[in-house]
Amino acid sequence: MVKNATHWDRLFPSLSNSEDAAIARFKRSANTVTLPKGELVFHAGAPCENYLLVLEGKVNVQTITETGREIVLYQVGAGQSCVLTTSCLLSDEPYPAEGVVESDVTALAIGRPEFYEALNHSSELRHFVFRNLGKRFSGVIARMSDVAFGSVDRRLARMLLRNRGSADRIILTHQELALEVGTVREVVSRHLKGFEAHGWVRLGRGYIEVLDHDALDGLLKKPDQRKIPSDY
């Protein structure tokens, strides 16, 4: 019997419905792991020992610049695999960055030997792995382009719209937002005060409430016309 059959059906249906014997062995070898918020999943220089598929939660894959600033390269959420993990397994190279649990994670871990064995014997699994690698890699490039060339107000607006909850509240600190946006806390705080002055958000203790979705969306669609004044 395949372990975690429900998870395979829900998040990875292409593998769940496969009749490939190698994929069946691949799924049987998967072990469920749980990691609490703040846990280090991997660090720069460490060897890659497992192929990971996230079932629940979120992992920040981040790097530290020469000045000591942390920058989130991308996030791995439910139903996704990690670009760096896959790349390191395929190239047999150590991790060049670190992965930190952003919210409690449950994942499936397939050991390196089992991953290689299945990859060698299953064209279906190769298609799954490389399709996910390509899809996630294009997202990483877009993220890097945004951090390198996009304005902070646009990146912050996108992050607020993406992370707002059912009550339009974002439970993230200014430092956590800065890490995801790719800047420093002081810059995020300054831009948030600008947003608040315009009536777009309300800043509370430990939360940010989105008040004007259209205004924030306008920053993404017409960035040159909706800039925050420099005196903020």
Secondary structure by P-SEA (a helix, b strand, c coil): cccaaaaaacccccccccccaaaaaaaaabbbbbbcccccccccccccccbbbbcbbbbbbccccccbbbbbccccccccccaaaaaaaaaccccccccccccbbbbbbbcaaaaaaaaaccaaaaaaaaaaaaaaaaaaaaaaaaaacccaaaaaaaaaaacccccccccccaaaaaaaacccaaaaaaaaaaaaaaccbbbcccbbbbccaaaaaaaaaccccccccccc
